[in-house]
Structures are given as C-alpha cells and as structure tokens.
C-alpha cells in the first residue's frame, strides 16, 4: 500500500504491513520470485515474525508486536558484486545513526551485521542478494530491532537489550521505521552517486571494539589483536602483534564478559 507517512523519495513509500508471517525476507523473496511489480524501496513490516532468520541460519526470536521486524527491497544494479559489502556498510551505518538519534551514545556495529548497545545485542541485519549472472538483480535487507520487549529468554537475558530497556519507555515502531528508512535512503543515494567518500572511515570508527584490544576465539583457541580493516567483500582483518589475519563470517567469536 502506498503511504504518505514517510518523508523519503522511495524507501518505505510502498509499505506492506502484515499481522503475521514466517519471515519478512521469505515473504519479500516470494513476491520477487512471482515477478510482482514491486518498486524499489518496498518495505514489508510484520507484527509477528514467527520464524525470523539471522546470519548463517540463526533464529531471530521476537515477541509479537513489540519489536521492529521488516524487510526492504533495493536494486543496487550500479554496485559491483565484488564490492557488495559496501552496501552492508551503508545499511549498518544508517541503522546505527537512526538508533543513536533515539538513545544517544552507545550504539555500535558489531561485525559483520549486528547492532550493539555497549556489550549487548539490540538488533541485527540479514542481507540476501539475488544475482543475474555476475550482476546484481535485487537485494533483500532484513532488519530486526529489539524495541519494546522487556524480557528475553534466560539464555539471552545478559546478551540482548531493547530500546525500551535503555530508555525506560516505549518507542513508536512506525516512527522508528521512518527514521531508519530516511537514513538508509540518504546513505544509499550517496553510494549510488559515488559521493560517500568517507564511508569506510565512518564504518570503521563505528565498529564495536574498534581501536580496542580484542579477545576472540579462532579454531578453539583464544587470541588477542586489534581490528585493522574490513575488505570490500566483508572480510575482517585483525592485527595480532605485527601480523595481519583475515577472517570470514562466523570463523571467529568475539569474547566479552557476556559470551
């Protein structure tokens, strides 16, 4: 459905709200695969997502009606697939900026696709690319933010946090979505116009544990180093003493007091 709530040019202008769905990403992929004439910027928003997914097939659990569970359709045909993590950077920065505007300092991007408040997870991103040969066709971006949920599974209680817990008051989900869509559109258009010249610097300085000594586990062994860089393909580079090590998604585990 078209809406006039958003002050954006296209992101969120076509908003489809669902009472319940297994996964907003799955629903949006189904619409795309059925050759539905969906405009770029279409957003799927669900009150209840009962089988949400995170990176590498992890399950995203959200209390119905309490959190933001949405998916966004973009068509970054201008982007080389070897530089696809640049879009991840744009989306991560945009959501961090939107959350920072609400809660103030403390929001960081945990590589590769989580949003943290101090040492606890407040949100996550799942980006799924649909390619046509070696070119981008469409990109489906799943976003989950813990908003008004006050209690979590005991196993997650010291690892997760919501905006409501941070602020000690509820947050309007639709207003939060408009803020996120506005920031995403701004960053996306700069990336498309190739005017986002400080993208990498902004991303790196926004990273969780940036410029700090980082303890992490690799192949069962605990190691220490400092984040040095992230490649255009999204690989994390950690400097350990005078050596640089490159890691793919899920190859390492950050170690904190909550892990």
N, C-alpha and C positions, 0 to 999 in steps of 0.2 A: 504494500500500500504506500502511496505517496504521502509525505507528511511535510508540514511547514514548521516543525519544531526545531530543526537543525539549521544553523546559520552557515552551513557548508555549501560548497558548489555541487558536490556529488556524493561524498561519503556520508551515508546514512539517510540520503534523500529518499531512497526506496527501503523502507523499514518493514520487515515482515515479523510480526510478533506471534509466537506460538505458546500455548499453555503448557505443552509437554512434548519432548522429543528425546530420542535416544542420545543423539549428538547433533549439535548445530552444524558442525563440519560435515557430518554424514548427510544431513538434510540438504545443505547447500551443494554438496557434490552431486547429489541425486538430481537436483534441479538443473545443474550444469550439464550432466550426462544426458538428460532428457531434452537437451537443446532448447531449454526455456530461454526466452529473450530477456535475460537479466542484465540490467545496467551495471556498469562498473560502479562500485561503491555500495551495492546492495548489502544490507545488514540483516542477518537472522538473529532474533532475540528470543530466548526461551525462558519461561518462568521456572520450569523444571527440566533439567537435563539429567536423565537417569543412567546414562552410560557414556558420560563425557570422557574424553581421552586426552592424555598428556603426551609428552615426548616419549618415543620408544614404546608406545603401547601402554604406558602407565595410566591408571584410572584416576579421573578427576572427580572427586566427590563434592557435591554442593547441596546444601539444604534448600529445598524448593522455595522459590520466591524471595530468598534472602540475598542472593548473590548475582553478579553480572556474568551471564553465560551467553556469549554472542559469537557469530562468525561473520567475516567481512570478505566480500569478493573484490579482488583487484585484478587488473590485466596489465602487468608490467612488461609488455612486449618490447619495450625500449631497453630492458636490462639483459645483459649477457648472463647466461646461466652459470658461468664460472664466477660471477660476482653476485650470486643470489643472496649471500649473507648481508649484503648492503641493505637489502630490504628488511631483513631481520633487525639490523641496527636501527633503521628508521622507525619501525614499529615499536621496538623496545624503548627507545628514547621518548617517543610520543606518549606512550602509556606512563612512563616514569614522570614526565612533565605534567601530565594530567593529574596523577595521584599526588605529586608534590604540591600542586596548586590547592589541593584539598587538605592534606595533612601536614604540609611543611616539610622540613628536612627529615632524612632517614630512609627514603626510598632509593634502592639501588637495583641495578640489573645484575642478576646472577647468571653468568654464562652457562648455557647458551640462550636460555629463553624463560627465565623466571624473574619475578619481581619480588624483592625482599624489603622488609622493614626491619632494620637492624639485622638480627640473625634469624628472622622468621619469614616464611613464605606468605606473601599477600596475593600473589597472582601468578599466572602462567600463560604462555603463548604457544600455540601449535600451528606452524605454517606448513601447508601442503601444496606443492606445486604440481600443476598439470601441464605437461610439455607436449609440443607437437614437433617431433624430430628433435632438433637441437635448439629449438626456440621455445620461449615461454608462451603458453596459451592463456592460462588463468592461474591465479594464486588464491587459495582459501586460507584465511587467517582466523584461527580460533583463539578467543580471548576469554579467560576466566579470572575474575577478581573476587576475592573474599570481601564482601561489603557489609552486610548486616547480620551475618551469622556470628553468634556469641559463644557457641560451644562447638567443639570439634571432637572427633574420635579420640579416645585416650592416647592412642599411639601417635597422634598428630598434635596433641594439645600444646606441647612445648616447641613445635616446629612450624605451626601455622598461626596466622593472626589475620584479623579483618580490620577494615577501615573503621567500623563501628567500635571495635575494641580500642583502637588507637585514639579515636576522638571522643569516646564515651557518649556517642549519639549516633542515630541512624543517618544514612546518606540516601538521597533520592537516586534510584537506579537510572532513571531516564536522563536526569541532569548529568550524572557521571558519564553515561554513554555519549551524550552530546559533547562533553569536554574531551573525551578520548577521540571521538571521530574528528573533531576540529584539529587536534594536534596531529593526528595521523595524516589528514589531508594536507596540512601545511608541510610536513616533512616529505611526504610522497611527491608533492608537486616540485619541491626543491630538488629531490633526487632525479625526477624526470627531466627537469630543466638543467641538470648538472650544475646547480648553483649551491649545493650543500657541501661547500668546500671544507667545513670543519666537522663533517660527520664522524670521521674516525676519532678525532680528538674528543668530541663530546661523548661518544660511546665509551671510549677507554676510561675517561675520568668519571663516568657514571657507573663503572663496574663495581660490583661487590668484591671487596678485598683488594681493590686497586691500590697500588703503592703501599701494600702491607705485606709482611711476611705471611705466606700462605702455607698451611699444612694440608696435605692431600694424600690420598691413597691411590696407588697405581700398582696393578698386579699383586695386590695383597700387602704391599709394603708402604709404610708411611714415609713421605718425603716432604721437603720444605723448599720453597722458592718464592719468586715474585712474578706476577703476571707481567709479561713483556709486550704482548701484542695479540691480536686476533686477525687471521688471514681473511681475504675476501670470500673464502669458502667456509669460514666459520671455525677453523681450527684454532685452538688455544695454544699460545706459545708461552711457556714458563721458563724463566731464567733460574737455574739452580747452580749456585756458585758462579762459574764463568761459562757454563754450558747452557744451551738453549734446547728445550724439549718441546715437541709439538704433539698435541693430543686431539683426538676426535671426540665427538659426543659420547658420553657415557663411559669413556675409557678411564676417567678419574672421578674420585669422590672428594669433594671439599670436606674438611674436617673442622667442626666447630664444637662448641660446648653442647650444641643441640643435636649432634649427629653421632 
